[in-house]
């Protein structure tokens, strides 16, 4: 219940951010459509999005948070931990400044590599894509700096502040769409400019929150002392391990951009945004909470409690993720139609995007489980093992893309990403069990098959319900949103009942929960 309460706070804010992102994507579909301008923005946004996943949700959490927590644990006060954070910030800022300058200078080849050359697009169109990339590249530095501040706040159990920061990025992008939209190319440019503006807002919000929490980092000259060197050694493999899914998406985007027709990248992008909604709320939220929690338990020598926490983390993750996977597969087309089919985004785009969404959703439990299992390695300061597994998943992703794209077109990359993530999770789980760091307990073994059955029962009900709501999903925007809310609400209610019917949960569990509250 402690995990669930914390996830309610972090997940609720993450959900608010992802819902706002859906509003943003819905407006983008209306004003930009699924043509070259949308593809160019998708590639320009892919790079900062990857760095957000690598650093804000991955490498810094994996490397910095355990070291920062250990400093607090060893000395019993915040001062030494903050001194370490100041030294890390000094080196990080210098490195990011240099990296951002290099990326701006190399925007042309970077854009080409990410897009596969856009299938030999005309030079003026490719130049437009490079222009958008140059607008978005500064966000890399801003979000990486923000991730350090967010790691400090997470270590102080102020999870909600860091979880609220992405809302500001989405506010900036929605504002740009509403106030500065024009033709598809003008609108895409306004969106790209809004990204670094949102990054500044995020960094400012976290800096203000740190100050109000008594955290004031003083500027220092960069110096690679032994502790900072260790941090850097942990960050690089952690980034590779945490970014396996993002890197697989990059590979998929490059192959799709080079081998598929115009618009394919946009179908994959919109489908991924919908897939990110439960992933952000459940996977990233749980990963954020589990890492400092498990780190502290292991630091105190409480191995049994750490394993219990991981068992409940997996149980909670799959309790929420299995129905989301089934719903996104069964109701992919009505969901895409209700959210995106306006203006430049037509019925053919809806059908193509829905197929991509179904492909991504097959791997949804795997994407979430990666976030839940990797803290078992990072809390023990092992950032190298997840990298080995990530490299295998990348290899599988490339082979699967090359095999599937000629057979099923733009559905190939999402399906390849799902297969690669599933392999990654199997290796992570197997190695934790082999080392004796994880063992599924009786409660987990009892509930998982029953939760899966409950999710399938819900899926059958949603399949029938979306046929009844189909006329509403073709109406005005407000009517569509009401129909989608009805579909989601009914699905949640049916799943809740099915969990008791399948005895995944018993009425006694509910009564005990009420008594504890």
Secondary structure, 3 states (H helix, E strand, C coil): CHHHHHHHHHHHHHHHHHHHHHHHHHHHHHHCCCCHHHHHHHHHHHHHHHHHHHHHHHHHHHHHHHHHHHHHHHHCCHHHHHHHHHHHHHHHHHHHHHHHHHHHHCHHHHHHHHHHHHHCCCHHHHHHHHHHHHHHHHHHHHHHHHHHHHHHHHHCCCHHHHHHHHHHHHHHHHHHHHHHCCCHHHHHHHHHHHHHHHHHHHHHHHHHHHHHCCCCCCCCCCCCCHHHHHHHHHHHHHHHHHCHHHHHHHHHHHHHHHHCCCCHHHHHHHHHHHHHHHHHHHHHHHHHHHHHHHHHHHHCCCHHHHHHHHHHHHHHHHHHHHHHHHHHHHCHHHHHHHHHCCCCCCHHHHHHHHHHHHHHHCCHHHHHHHHHHCHHHHCCCCCCHHHHHHHHHHHHHHHHHHHHHHHHCCHHHHHHHHHHHHHHHHHHHHHHHHHCCCCCCHHHHHHHHHHHHHHHHHHHHHHHHHHHHCCHHHCCHHHHHHHHHHHHHHHHHHHHHHHHHCCCCCHHHHHHHHHHC
